[in-house]
């Protein structure tokens, strides 16, 4: 099963010209966490999914691949 969150996070970073390090600073997590999320190594907590969605102005359902 494809990790939609990883691919959508990577797309959002690219579309917004953001580095993983910059996003990490903005949402107050480690850059390693953002890197791990974007590669699918680990999944963010529900709270972090909410924070990422709010930051990019998308829904959590979009990030999780439940809607397009």
C-alpha positions as YAML, in Angstrom:
chain: A
units: angstrom
residues:
- id: 1
  name: UNK
  ca: [0.00, 0.00, 0.00]
- id: 2
  name: UNK
  ca: [1.35, 3.39, -1.01]
- id: 3
  name: UNK
  ca: [2.08, 5.84, 1.78]
- id: 4
  name: UNK
  ca: [-0.08, 8.76, 0.67]
- id: 5
  name: UNK
  ca: [1.01, 11.00, 3.52]
- id: 6
  name: UNK
  ca: [4.66, 10.68, 2.54]
- id: 7
  name: UNK
  ca: [4.00, 11.46, -1.12]
- id: 8
  name: UNK
  ca: [1.58, 14.31, -0.40]
- id: 9
  name: UNK
  ca: [3.93, 15.89, 2.14]
- id: 10
  name: UNK
  ca: [6.77, 15.72, -0.38]
- id: 11
  name: UNK
  ca: [4.54, 17.29, -3.05]
- id: 12
  name: UNK
  ca: [3.46, 20.09, -0.72]
- id: 13
  name: UNK
  ca: [7.06, 20.84, 0.20]
- id: 14
  name: UNK
  ca: [8.05, 21.02, -3.46]
- id: 15
  name: UNK
  ca: [5.00, 23.07, -4.52]
- id: 16
  name: UNK
  ca: [5.68, 25.61, -1.77]
- id: 17
  name: UNK
  ca: [9.45, 25.72, -2.25]
- id: 18
  name: UNK
  ca: [10.05, 24.62, 1.33]
- id: 19
  name: UNK
  ca: [12.87, 22.54, 2.68]
- id: 20
  name: UNK
  ca: [12.21, 19.87, 5.28]
- id: 21
  name: UNK
  ca: [14.34, 21.88, 7.70]
- id: 22
  name: UNK
  ca: [12.26, 25.04, 7.18]
- id: 23
  name: UNK
  ca: [8.98, 23.17, 7.70]
- id: 24
  name: UNK
  ca: [10.39, 21.56, 10.84]
- id: 25
  name: UNK
  ca: [11.28, 24.99, 12.26]
- id: 26
  name: UNK
  ca: [7.86, 26.39, 11.34]
- id: 27
  name: UNK
  ca: [5.90, 23.58, 13.03]
- id: 28
  name: UNK
  ca: [8.37, 23.10, 15.88]
- id: 29
  name: UNK
  ca: [9.49, 19.51, 15.28]
- id: 30
  name: UNK
  ca: [12.89, 18.06, 14.42]
- id: 31
  name: UNK
  ca: [14.04, 18.07, 10.81]
- id: 32
  name: UNK
  ca: [14.61, 14.32, 11.21]
- id: 33
  name: UNK
  ca: [10.90, 13.88, 11.96]
- id: 34
  name: UNK
  ca: [9.90, 15.71, 8.78]
- id: 35
  name: UNK
  ca: [12.44, 13.67, 6.83]
- id: 36
  name: UNK
  ca: [11.11, 10.41, 8.28]
- id: 37
  name: UNK
  ca: [7.51, 11.42, 7.52]
- id: 38
  name: UNK
  ca: [8.32, 12.36, 3.93]
- id: 39
  name: UNK
  ca: [10.05, 9.04, 3.28]
- id: 40
  name: UNK
  ca: [7.39, 7.00, 5.04]
- id: 41
  name: UNK
  ca: [9.81, 5.70, 7.63]
- id: 42
  name: UNK
  ca: [7.46, 6.77, 10.42]
- id: 43
  name: UNK
  ca: [3.96, 8.26, 10.61]
- id: 44
  name: UNK
  ca: [3.30, 11.58, 12.34]
- id: 45
  name: UNK
  ca: [1.01, 11.70, 15.34]
- id: 46
  name: UNK
  ca: [-2.59, 12.78, 14.80]
- id: 47
  name: UNK
  ca: [-1.67, 16.15, 16.32]
- id: 48
  name: UNK
  ca: [1.17, 16.59, 13.84]
- id: 49
  name: UNK
  ca: [-1.08, 15.60, 10.91]
- id: 50
  name: UNK
  ca: [-3.43, 18.37, 12.06]
- id: 51
  name: UNK
  ca: [-0.55, 20.87, 12.32]
- id: 52
  name: UNK
  ca: [0.79, 19.97, 8.87]
- id: 53
  name: UNK
  ca: [-2.68, 20.22, 7.32]
- id: 54
  name: UNK
  ca: [-3.32, 23.59, 8.93]
- id: 55
  name: UNK
  ca: [0.12, 24.88, 7.88]
- id: 56
  name: UNK
  ca: [-0.44, 23.99, 4.21]
- id: 57
  name: UNK
  ca: [-4.16, 24.83, 4.18]
- id: 58
  name: UNK
  ca: [-5.26, 21.33, 3.25]
- id: 59
  name: UNK
  ca: [-7.42, 18.80, 5.07]
- id: 60
  name: UNK
  ca: [-6.06, 15.96, 7.14]
- id: 61
  name: UNK
  ca: [-8.12, 13.66, 4.89]
- id: 62
  name: UNK
  ca: [-6.17, 14.98, 1.89]
- id: 63
  name: UNK
  ca: [-2.84, 14.33, 3.62]
- id: 64
  name: UNK
  ca: [-3.90, 10.82, 4.54]
- id: 65
  name: UNK
  ca: [-5.12, 10.03, 1.02]
- id: 66
  name: UNK
  ca: [-8.79, 9.79, 1.95]
- id: 67
  name: UNK
  ca: [-9.73, 12.55, -0.50]
- id: 68
  name: UNK
  ca: [-8.20, 14.20, -3.56]
...
